[in-house]
Amino acid sequence: MKSIVPFLAFMLLAVRVPGMAAEAAAPDRVSTRPELLVATLGFGSCARQERPQPIWDAIHAARCDAFVLCGDNIYGDSPDPVVLREKYAQLAAMPGFAKLRRTTPLFATWDDHDYGINDGGAGFPGAAAAQKEFCDFFQVPAASPLRGSPGVYDAVTFGPAGKRLQLILLDTRSFRSPLKKDPSDPKVVIPNTDPGATMLGEEQWTWLERRLREPAEVRAVVTSISFSSTEHGSEKWSNFPQERARFLELVRRTGAKGVVLVSGDRHLAELSLLKPADGAPYPLHEMTTSGLNQPVAKESEYTLKNPPKGPPNRYRIHDRPYTGSNFGLLRIRWDDPVPTLRFEVRGLKGDLVFSRDAAISDLR
């Protein structure tokens, strides 16, 4: 029987609880949880707070050691903190979500809709108010740096030496440069190649480098928008190609082993793979999982025999994306003769949609 964690562990904060080992360098937004060995880490994104959320039943059945909200956790879409507060309250009232809060360590970053504006980036006037509501909802302590400086990026390392899982949550909203629009069609976003354009901002980049230099056997890097795919019309890292290349080079330069990516945003699920020939330092897997109750298609419209084709992605490792409600699991087989990662995407009732195995020793 999986032990129940009797406190809320949101936002990657080392909340000190009697009897629990937790050390934090608060100013550097990093904490450790050596007592929590994570073998199953769950992920989800894109949850409309005014719609039913039956998928939590399947998430409970998956028995996650921790669960990560990857953004669009509510659809706030407002600079008004009162509106955001009301919508967070709707999420809190969902029975399945409320149960997860009580039983499972939860962690979160945000995307544009909980940031407060569709496709938003740096300079949004409502950013500070949105961050306060985010921190209040996730019970971030008053002394946390998340309350005193911009951005919700954070990190935690679970487990003892030899079985360490580092979870890095990036903030792709607070510091991101403006999207560049096609002069002939303002609805079309084109790559922003300006030398000063950024996805994370210099402070977050410096922080990320420090995290990647820390010891860990596996590192799950959560980015609310997709990293690998360059072809779809949603937001993506390739809108800032120099920043995408910078991330790959940073992983290479720091010698960070065991990096995998998790993203949301797109209202579909897929598994992607960047190989060294694509610029990755080693096979770099990405699991896109979206949305919890906000998918492209209703479950009745999706069949494995004839799924929707979906947007192109040359790095996708299966034929077509999954467009029903879904969540993701990263399972770590620490004690196998060859320790292995298993990426799983599961549907509304917990059914396995597709999976991928990777030896941890190959991710270096």
C-alpha positions as CSV (number, residue, x, y, z in Angstrom):
1,M,0.0,0.0,0.0
2,K,1.5,3.3,-1.0
3,S,2.2,5.6,1.9
4,I,0.1,8.8,2.1
5,V,2.0,12.0,2.4
6,P,0.2,14.0,5.1
7,F,1.1,17.5,3.8
8,L,0.8,19.5,0.7
9,A,4.1,19.7,-1.3
10,F,3.3,22.2,-4.0
11,M,5.6,24.3,-6.1
12,L,8.8,22.4,-5.4
13,L,9.3,24.0,-2.0
14,A,11.1,22.3,0.8
15,V,8.4,22.8,3.4
16,R,9.9,21.7,6.8
17,V,7.7,19.2,8.5
18,P,8.7,17.4,11.8
19,G,10.2,14.1,11.0
20,M,10.7,14.8,7.3
21,A,14.1,15.4,5.9
22,A,14.1,18.5,3.7
23,E,16.8,21.0,3.0
24,A,16.4,24.1,0.9
25,A,18.5,26.9,-0.5
26,A,15.5,29.1,-0.7
27,P,17.1,32.0,-2.5
28,D,18.2,29.6,-5.2
29,R,14.8,28.0,-5.6
30,V,15.9,24.5,-5.0
31,S,15.1,21.8,-2.5
32,T,15.8,18.1,-1.8
33,R,13.5,15.3,-0.7
34,P,15.9,12.4,-0.2
35,E,13.2,10.5,1.8
36,L,10.8,10.4,-1.1
37,L,11.8,7.7,-3.6
38,V,9.9,8.4,-6.8
39,A,9.2,5.4,-9.1
40,T,6.1,6.8,-10.7
41,L,5.8,10.5,-11.6
42,G,2.5,11.7,-13.1
43,F,1.9,14.7,-15.4
44,G,-1.1,16.6,-16.7
45,S,-2.0,20.0,-18.2
46,C,-4.9,22.0,-19.6
47,A,-7.9,21.6,-17.2
48,R,-11.0,23.7,-17.7
49,Q,-12.2,24.5,-14.2
50,E,-15.8,24.9,-15.2
51,R,-16.0,21.5,-16.9
52,P,-16.2,18.0,-15.2
53,Q,-12.8,16.4,-14.6
54,P,-13.4,12.7,-14.4
55,I,-9.8,11.8,-15.4
56,W,-8.7,12.3,-11.8
57,D,-10.1,8.8,-11.0
58,A,-7.6,7.2,-13.4
59,I,-4.8,9.3,-12.0
60,H,-5.6,8.1,-8.5
61,A,-5.6,4.5,-9.8
62,A,-2.1,5.0,-11.3
63,R,-0.7,5.5,-7.7
64,C,1.8,8.2,-8.5
65,D,4.5,9.0,-6.0
66,A,4.1,12.6,-7.0
67,F,2.1,14.5,-9.6
68,V,3.1,17.6,-11.7
69,L,0.7,20.2,-13.2
70,C,2.4,21.4,-16.4
71,G,0.4,24.6,-17.0
72,D,-3.0,25.8,-18.0
73,N,-4.1,24.4,-14.6
74,I,-7.0,26.9,-14.9
75,Y,-8.2,29.0,-17.7
76,G,-7.9,32.3,-16.0
77,D,-7.3,34.6,-19.0
78,S,-7.7,37.8,-17.0
79,P,-5.4,40.4,-15.3
80,D,-8.0,40.6,-12.5
81,P,-6.9,38.7,-9.4
82,V,-10.4,38.3,-8.3
83,V,-11.3,36.4,-11.5
84,L,-8.2,34.2,-11.1
85,R,-9.0,33.5,-7.4
86,E,-12.6,32.4,-8.3
87,K,-11.3,30.0,-11.0
88,Y,-8.7,28.5,-8.7
89,A,-11.6,27.9,-6.3
90,Q,-13.5,26.0,-8.9
91,L,-10.5,23.8,-9.4
92,A,-10.1,23.3,-5.7
93,A,-13.7,22.2,-5.5
94,M,-13.3,19.3,-8.0
95,P,-13.6,16.2,-5.9
96,G,-10.9,14.3,-7.8
97,F,-8.4,17.1,-7.6
98,A,-9.2,17.7,-3.9
99,K,-8.4,14.1,-3.2
100,L,-5.1,14.3,-5.0
101,R,-4.2,17.4,-3.0
102,R,-4.8,15.3,0.2
103,T,-2.9,12.2,-0.8
104,T,-0.1,13.0,-3.2
105,P,2.8,15.5,-3.3
106,L,1.9,18.0,-6.1
107,F,4.1,20.4,-8.0
108,A,3.2,23.0,-10.6
109,T,4.3,25.5,-13.2
110,W,2.1,27.7,-15.3
111,D,1.4,28.4,-19.0
112,D,-0.4,31.3,-20.7
113,H,-4.0,30.8,-19.4
114,D,-3.1,30.6,-15.8
115,Y,-0.5,33.3,-16.4
116,G,-3.5,35.4,-17.4
117,I,-3.3,36.0,-21.2
118,N,-3.3,33.8,-24.2
119,D,0.2,33.5,-25.7
120,G,1.5,35.9,-23.0
121,G,5.1,36.7,-22.3
122,A,7.1,39.3,-20.5
123,G,5.5,42.7,-19.9
124,F,2.0,41.4,-19.1
125,P,0.6,44.0,-16.6
126,G,-1.2,41.2,-14.7
127,A,1.8,39.0,-14.2
128,A,2.5,40.0,-10.6
129,A,-1.1,39.6,-9.5
130,A,-1.3,36.2,-11.3
131,Q,1.9,35.0,-9.5
132,K,0.4,36.0,-6.1
133,E,-2.8,34.0,-6.8
134,F,-0.7,31.1,-8.1
135,C,1.4,31.1,-4.9
136,D,-1.7,31.5,-2.7
137,F,-3.4,28.6,-4.3
138,F,-0.4,26.3,-4.1
139,Q,0.2,27.4,-0.5
140,V,3.7,28.8,-1.1
141,P,5.3,30.0,2.2
142,A,5.5,33.7,2.8
143,A,9.3,33.7,2.9
144,S,9.7,31.9,-0.4
145,P,11.6,33.6,-3.2
146,L,8.6,32.8,-5.4
147,R,6.7,35.5,-3.6
148,G,9.5,38.1,-3.8
149,S,10.8,37.9,-7.3
150,P,9.3,37.3,-10.8
151,G,8.7,33.8,-12.2
152,V,7.5,30.5,-10.9
153,Y,10.5,28.3,-11.9
154,D,11.7,25.9,-9.3
155,A,13.4,22.5,-8.7
156,V,13.5,19.6,-6.3
157,T,15.5,16.4,-6.2
158,F,13.9,13.3,-4.9
159,G,15.5,10.1,-3.5
160,P,18.8,8.9,-2.2
161,A,22.1,8.9,-4.1
162,G,21.9,6.4,-6.9
163,K,18.2,6.8,-7.3
164,R,17.9,10.6,-7.6
165,L,15.1,12.1,-9.7
166,Q,15.5,15.8,-10.3
167,L,12.4,17.7,-11.3
168,I,13.0,21.1,-12.9
169,L,10.0,23.3,-13.6
170,L,10.7,26.1,-16.1
171,D,8.7,29.3,-16.5
172,T,8.3,30.0,-20.2
173,R,6.0,33.0,-19.7
174,S,7.4,35.6,-17.2
175,F,10.5,36.5,-19.2
176,R,9.7,35.4,-22.8
177,S,10.3,38.0,-25.5
178,P,7.4,38.9,-27.8
179,L,6.4,36.5,-30.5
180,K,7.3,37.6,-34.0
181,K,4.5,37.8,-36.5
182,D,4.6,37.4,-40.2
183,P,4.2,40.9,-41.7
184,S,1.9,39.5,-44.4
185,D,-0.3,37.6,-42.0
186,P,-0.3,38.6,-38.3
187,K,-2.0,35.3,-37.4
188,V,1.2,33.5,-38.3
189,V,4.1,33.3,-35.9
190,I,7.6,33.2,-37.4
191,P,10.9,32.5,-35.7
192,N,12.3,35.4,-33.7
193,T,16.0,35.4,-34.4
194,D,16.7,38.8,-32.8
195,P,20.0,38.4,-30.8
196,G,18.4,39.6,-27.6
197,A,15.3,37.5,-27.8
198,T,14.8,35.1,-25.0
199,M,12.6,32.3,-23.7
200,L,13.7,32.1,-20.1
201,G,15.6,35.3,-19.4
202,E,19.2,35.4,-18.2
203,E,18.5,34.9,-14.5
204,Q,16.5,31.7,-15.2
205,W,19.1,30.5,-17.6
206,T,21.9,31.0,-15.0
207,W,19.7,29.2,-12.4
208,L,19.1,26.3,-14.9
209,E,22.8,25.8,-15.5
210,R,23.4,25.5,-11.7
211,R,20.6,22.9,-11.5
212,L,21.9,20.8,-14.4
213,R,25.3,20.7,-12.7
214,E,23.8,19.1,-9.6
215,P,24.0,15.3,-9.2
216,A,21.0,13.3,-10.3
217,E,20.5,10.0,-12.2
218,V,17.3,11.2,-14.0
219,R,16.2,14.8,-14.7
220,A,12.6,15.6,-15.7
221,V,12.6,19.1,-17.2
222,V,9.0,20.5,-17.5
223,T,8.4,23.1,-20.1
224,S,4.9,24.2,-20.6
225,I,5.3,24.5,-24.4
226,S,6.7,21.9,-26.7
227,F,10.4,21.7,-27.3
228,S,11.1,19.1,-29.9
229,S,8.5,19.7,-32.6
230,T,9.2,22.5,-35.0
231,E,6.3,22.2,-37.4
232,H,3.0,22.7,-35.6
233,G,1.2,26.0,-35.3
234,S,1.1,26.2,-31.5
235,E,3.7,28.0,-29.4
236,K,7.0,26.1,-29.3
237,W,10.7,26.6,-28.5
238,S,11.5,26.8,-32.2
239,N,9.8,30.2,-32.2
240,F,13.1,31.3,-30.6
241,P,15.5,29.0,-32.4
242,Q,18.6,30.3,-30.7
243,E,17.1,29.5,-27.3
244,R,16.2,26.0,-28.4
245,A,19.8,25.5,-29.5
246,R,21.0,27.1,-26.3
247,F,19.2,24.5,-24.2
248,L,20.7,21.6,-26.1
249,E,24.1,23.1,-25.8
250,L,23.7,23.7,-22.1
251,V,22.8,20.0,-21.5
252,R,25.9,19.1,-23.5
253,R,28.2,21.6,-21.8
254,T,27.1,20.8,-18.2
255,G,27.4,17.1,-18.8
256,A,23.9,16.7,-17.3
257,K,22.9,13.0,-17.8
258,G,19.4,11.6,-17.7
259,V,17.5,14.6,-19.1
260,V,14.0,14.0,-20.4
261,L,11.4,16.6,-21.3
262,V,7.7,16.9,-20.5
263,S,5.4,19.5,-22.0
264,G,1.7,20.3,-22.3
265,D,-0.2,23.2,-24.0
266,R,-1.3,21.5,-27.2
267,H,-4.5,19.6,-26.2
268,L,-3.0,16.3,-27.5
269,A,-0.4,13.8,-26.4
270,E,2.6,12.4,-28.2
271,L,6.1,11.1,-27.6
272,S,9.0,12.7,-29.5
273,L,12.7,11.9,-29.8
274,L,15.6,14.1,-30.7
275,K,18.8,12.2,-31.6
276,P,22.4,13.4,-31.7
277,A,21.9,13.9,-35.5
278,D,19.2,16.4,-34.6
279,G,21.5,18.4,-32.3
280,A,20.8,16.5,-29.0
281,P,23.8,15.5,-26.8
282,Y,22.2,12.0,-26.5
283,P,18.7,10.6,-27.2
284,L,16.4,13.3,-25.8
285,H,12.8,12.1,-25.2
286,E,9.9,14.4,-24.8
287,M,6.4,13.4,-23.5
288,T,3.7,15.9,-24.4
289,T,0.6,15.4,-22.3
290,S,-2.5,17.6,-22.7
291,G,-5.2,18.0,-21.8
292,L,-6.8,16.6,-18.7
293,N,-10.3,17.7,-19.8
294,Q,-9.5,19.9,-22.7
295,P,-8.5,17.6,-25.6
296,V,-8.7,18.3,-29.3
297,A,-11.3,15.6,-29.8
298,K,-13.9,14.0,-27.6
299,E,-13.1,10.4,-26.6
300,S,-16.0,9.2,-28.8
301,E,-14.3,10.7,-31.9
302,Y,-11.0,8.9,-31.3
303,T,-10.3,5.3,-32.1
304,L,-6.9,3.6,-32.3
305,K,-8.0,2.1,-35.6
306,N,-8.6,5.4,-37.3
307,P,-7.2,8.3,-35.1
308,P,-7.1,11.9,-36.4
309,K,-3.9,12.6,-38.2
310,G,-3.0,15.6,-36.2
311,P,-0.3,18.3,-36.8
312,P,3.0,17.2,-38.3
313,N,6.0,16.3,-36.1
314,R,9.1,14.8,-37.8
315,Y,10.4,13.8,-34.3
316,R,7.2,11.9,-33.2
317,I,8.0,8.2,-32.6
318,H,4.5,6.9,-33.3
319,D,2.3,7.5,-36.3
320,R,-0.2,10.0,-34.9
321,P,-0.9,12.0,-31.7
322,Y,-3.6,11.1,-29.2
323,T,-6.3,13.7,-29.2
324,G,-8.5,12.5,-26.3
325,S,-8.2,13.4,-22.6
326,N,-4.9,12.1,-21.3
327,F,-2.2,12.2,-18.6
328,G,1.4,11.1,-18.6
329,L,3.4,8.8,-16.4
330,L,7.2,8.5,-16.1
331,R,7.9,5.2,-14.5
332,I,11.5,4.5,-13.3
333,R,12.6,0.9,-12.8
334,W,15.4,1.7,-10.4
335,D,16.0,-2.0,-9.4
336,D,16.1,-3.6,-12.8
337,P,19.4,-5.1,-13.9
338,V,19.5,-2.3,-16.4
339,P,17.6,0.6,-14.8
340,T,15.0,1.9,-17.3
341,L,12.6,4.7,-17.9
342,R,9.1,4.1,-19.3
343,F,7.1,6.9,-20.8
344,E,3.4,6.3,-20.8
345,V,0.4,8.3,-22.1
346,R,-2.9,7.1,-20.7
347,G,-6.4,8.0,-21.6
348,L,-9.6,9.1,-19.7
349,K,-10.1,5.7,-18.0
350,G,-6.4,5.0,-17.5
351,D,-6.1,2.9,-20.7
352,L,-2.6,2.8,-22.1
353,V,-2.4,4.8,-25.4
354,F,1.3,4.4,-26.1
355,S,4.6,4.0,-24.3
356,R,8.3,4.0,-24.8
357,D,11.2,2.4,-22.8
358,A,14.7,3.9,-22.5
359,A,17.7,2.6,-20.6
360,I,18.9,5.3,-18.2
361,S,22.5,4.4,-19.1
362,D,21.8,5.6,-22.7
363,L,20.9,9.1,-21.6
364,R,24.4,10.5,-21.2
